[in-house]
Amino acid sequence: MTKKLDQIIVIDVEATCWEGIPPAGQENEIIEIGICPIYIASGCRLEKESILVKPARSRVSEFCTQLTTLTQAQVEQGISFSEACLILKKKYLSQQRVWASYGDYDRNQFERQCRSNQIKYPFGPRQINVKTLFAIIHALPQEIGMAEALEYLNLPLEGTHHRGGDDAWNIAGILSKLLKQARI
C-alpha cells in the first residue's frame, strides 16, 4: 500500500459516557467521528465532516448529552461503526495517510472498538498525537487541553466543544499552526 504524504487526516471522536462506571452490560462506543483533513504543504484545512455512529452496545446517557449535545435519538439516525470505518478508508484513504488526534483517547477507543467488534482497524500505523507534539514544541512542563492550546495560540474555539466535527476542525487549526511555525 502506497503511503501518501499529501494530507493529514485529523480525527476526533465522541463516545458514550457516564458519570462514573458504565451501567451493567454497556461499554464506551463511538457515537461521532469528526474529520478534518489538512494539506501538509500549505497547512490549510480542507473541510470538516461529522459522522454519527449508532451505538450497538450502549445508550447515550444524560451526562453524555450534557457533554456532547448528542442525544440517543440523534445517534439512532447514525450509521454502523463498520460503515463509518469504511468511509474513513475509502473517502479519506485513512490506511495510507498519516492521521492525527489530540491525545491518545481517539486511537485507544478505535483500537478497543475494532477489537470488540472484530473490525479491521481503519488507520495505518502513522499517527500524530497533537497534544504531546504541542507540549514538546512549546516546551511546556505538561500537556494541556485543546481549548487551552487554542488560547495559547490566540486561535478561537470554533463551534461546539465536544462535538467531533468542530473539535477536529479546531485540532486541525492547532496542527496547521504548528506545521507553519516549523517552516519559519
N, C-alpha and C positions, 0 to 999 in steps of 0.2 A: 504494500500500500504506500503510495507516494505521500510524503509529508508536504503539507502546504504551509508556507510562511507568509501568506498574504493577509490573513486576518487572525485576530484572537477572538474567540467566542466567550464573552463574559456571561456567566450563569449565576442566577440567584434563585434559590428555591424557598418556598414556604411549605411547611408541613403541619399536619395535625399536631396539636399540642394541648397540654392540660396544665393546670396549676397544681403541680405535684405529679404523682405517678399516673400512668395511663390507666383507665378503667380496665377491669378484667377482660381479656380477650382482644384488646385493641393495641395497636402499635403505631408509632410515628410513621406517617406516609406522606409523600409529596402530594400537595394539592395545587401547587402552582409552580411553573418553571418560567422564570424571567430570562430573556435572552437579549443581549445587545452586542452584536459583532462590531469590532473596530478594525479599521485598516491599520496595519502595522506601519506602513510607510509614512502616512500622514497623521496617524493618531485620531482620525475622525471617526466618530460614532456613526454607524450606518442606519440603524433602526432599532426599535425596541419591540419585542413581542412578549406576550404573556400567554402561556398555555395552561389552561385549567385542567387539572387531572382529578378524575373521580376516584376517591379512596375506596379500596375494596375491603380493608380490614379495620377501619376506624371511622369515627364520625367527627365532624367539626364541633368542638366544644364552644361554650360561650366565651371562655378565656381566649380561645384561638380567634374567634370572630372579633373580639375587642382588640387583639394584637394586629391582625391582618386585614380586617374588614370583610374577609371572606365568610360566607355562610354555607351551611350544608346544601341549601337549595342551589346556590351558585355552582358549587363543585359537582353537584349531581349532573349538571349540564356538561361537565368536562369529558375528556376522552380517557381511555385507559392508560396506565403507566407505560405499557409496551408500545402503544401507538405514539405516545409522546417521545419515547426513546427513538422510534423510527423517524420522526420528524427531525430530531437532532442529527441523526446520521445522514438522512437524505437531503434535507434543505440546507443544513449548516455544515455538512461534512465533518461532524464532530470527532470522528475517529482519525481524521487526517490532520486536523488543525490543533494548534495549541488552544487550551481553554483556560479560563481564569475565574476565580471566585474570591470572595472576601472572607478569608479564614478557611478552616478545614471542614466545617459543618456540611457544606454542599457536597463535597467529594465523598465524605463519610456516609451521608444519607443516601446518595446514589449507589454507592457500593453495597450498603446494607440492604437497600430495597431491591437491587438487582439480584443479590444472593437469595433473599427471601422469596422473590417471585420467579426465580430461575430464568432470568432475562439477561442476555449478553450486555455487559457494561457499554454504554453508548459513546464513551470517550476513549481517546488514545492515552498513552502514558504521560504526555507532556502537559502539566498543569501548573499554573502560576497562582500562588497564594498572595493576593494583592495586599492583604493585611500585614503579613510578615515583610513583604517587599517594601511597603510604605514605611514601616518602622525602621528597617535597616537603612534605607536611603536617607531618611531624616534623622538618623542616629538617636532615635527615641529609646528610653530605657525599657519600654514595654510596648506591646501592640495596643492600638486604640480602635474604637468602633468606627464604623463607616461615617456616621454623622459627624464625629469629631474630626476625622480625616478631611472631610469636605470643608469644614470650618477652618481647619489648619491651612488649607489651600485657597481659602476665600472663594470657594465654589458653593453655589446654592444647592440645597437639598431639593431636588425637583420631584414633584409627585407625592405619593403617599409612602412613607417609610413602612417597611414590612409588607410591601406588595412586590412580587417578583420582578415584573417588568420595570417598575420605577427604580427599584434597588439595583437591578442590572445596569440600567442607564446611568445611575449615579456612580456605581463602581467603575463602569467604563470611563466615566469622566475623570476619576482619580487615576486610573491606569494610563489614560491618554496623556494627562499632565505629567506623569512620571516618565513616560516614553519621550515626550517633548523635552523635558528637563535634561534627560540623559544625553540628548543630542546637541546641547548648547556647548 
